[in-house]
């Protein structure tokens, strides 16, 4: 109900109530709900883990797909806030149809300039899609264990893992890596796990 002052020649009245259907005050606008984040997993029992917890804490639902088991990937990310492709025991060099299809699908977030995070296998797929080699270490090294994750680049001070954990310090993550990949041309590192794993946990961005 909106109340207005009336002119003085209306004796005995100083307010006027508009009936239903008349002018009303604007209701506060509801904030738009956040779009879900697409999560791509590669095993039946895999979960989004800490990444999923962090995204939920930021208010995002998770749209979990497992293309290996027949789930389709969206033809556009217009209804998603971004995408995270997780790891698995397979390689980006494997010949299975779903591997090739996932690598090809990465053109969608890149073309639409949507946030994309590749973790382990997901980073291999991103690198391979962009033309970088994914191959065993030239000295036959394999990385197994818990390794520090460090942000890189000019925005290190604001880099975060999880909803409230600044990684100007160090976070640690499990690694089982046999095929590191090189940085694709024209890309910049956002996160690095060690000198050997160039694209294990990373988010490539154009320079």
N, C-alpha and C positions, 0 to 999 in steps of 0.2 A: 504494500500500500504506500502511495506517495502522497505527501501532504504539502500543499501550497498555501502561502499567505494570500488573502483576498484584499481587494481595495477597501478603503475606509468607509465607502458609502454602503457597504453591506453591514448594517448595524447588528451588533451582538454576535458576529461571526468573525473569526480570524483564521480559520482553516477550512479546507474543503477536501473531502475524501473522494477520490475517483472510484467509481464502481468497477466491478470485474469487467475486463475487456477494455478499460481505459488505459491511460499511460501507466506504466509500471517501471520500477527500477530494474536495471539490468542485473541479472544474477551473475555472480562471479564465474568466470570461465573455468571449466574443469581442465586440468592439464591432460594433454593427449597421452594415452598409455604408451609405454616404450615398446618398440617392436622386438620380437624375439630374435635371438641369435641362432643361426644355423650351426649345428654341431654334427660333424661327420666322424663316425667311429668305424673301426674295422674288425672288431671281434664281438661275439655275442654277449660276453660278460663285461665289456669295457664300459666305463662311466666317464663323464666329463671331469670328475675329481675336483681338484682345487680351482681349476679354471671355471668349471660350472658354478661352484660355490661363489666365486668372485662375481660372476656375471649376474647370478640371482641377487646377490647383495646390492648390485647396482640397479635392480629393478627389472631385469630382463628375464622373460621366459626362455626356455631352451627348446628348440625344434630339432630333435635328435633323429638323424638318419644313418642307416647302415647300408650303403650301396652294395657292399659285398653280399648282402642277404636279400637283395631285391628292392630296397627302398630307392625311389627315384630322387634325383636332385632337382631343385627348382630351376625353371628356365629363366628366372630373373630373381634378383634379391630386393625387388621393390617392397616386399612385405617383411624384410628382415633388416636388422640393424647391422649385420655383418656376418662373417662365417669363420669358423675355426675347424681346421682339418687336423685330426689327431694322428698319432702314430700307430704302429702295429709291427708284427714280426715280418711282414712282407717288404718288398723293395719297390721303389718307383721304376725299377728296370724290369720288373716281372711282366709277363705277357698276358696276364688275365684281362678279360674285357673290362671288368670294373675298374682296374688300375688305369688303363688307358682312358676310360671314360671320365674318371675323376680328374686326371691330368688335363684333359681337354676342357672339362667344365670350369676350370679355374679362369678361363677367359671371361666368364660372366662377372665375377667380382672385380676383376681388373678393368674390364670395359666400363662397368657401371661405377667404378671408383668407390667400391664399398670396402670397409675395413676387413682385412683378411689376416688371419694368424695361422701359420703352418708350424706344427710341432712334430719334430722327428720325421716320420714319413710324409706328413703334410708339407714340411719345409722342402724335402726332396722333390715332391711333386711340383711345388711352386717353382723351384729352381729348374727342374727339367722342362716345365712348360715355357719358361723364359729362355731356354736354350743353354743353360749352364750344365756342365758335366756332373753326373752323379756316379761315383765309382769307388772301388776299394782304395784305401790309403796307399800311396805309392811304396811305402815301406812295410805294408802289411799290418799296420797297427789297428787294433780294435779298442774302442773305448767302452769300458763297463764300470759302473759305479755311480756314486753321487758326486756331482760336480757343481761348482758355483755358477750361477747365472748372473751376468753383469750387463747392465744397459750400456749402450754405446751411443755416440753422436752428441750433438749440441744440446739435446734436451734431457741429458742424464739426470739432472737435478729433479725433474718432475716425473721420471719413470717410476712405475709402480707395478708390483705383482700382488694381486689380491686387492680387496677394497680399501685397505688401510696400511699396507706395508710398503714403505718407501724402499726402493732398492738402489739408493745411492750407496747403500751397503751391499750385502750379498744375499741372494736366496740360493737354495740348492735344489737340484733336480736329478732324478735317476736317469742314467744314460746306458743304452746298450746299442752301440753304433758300429756298423761295419762299413758303411758307404757314405762318407762325407760328401758334400757338394760344394762347389765354388760359388762365389757371389755372382749373380747374373749381371751382365753389362747394364750400366745405368741405374743400378740399385744401391741403396745404402743400408748398412746394418742398423738395427734397432736394439738387438740383444744378441749376446754371444755366450756360449757355454765354456769353451776352452779354445786354445790355439788350434787344436786338431779339428774340432767340429765347427766348421764354418757355417753350416746351415742346419743345425740341429734344433735349436729353439730360437726362432727369429721371425721378424716381420719385415720383409723387404719393402722399402718405399722408393718411389722414383726420386732421382736427384735433379 
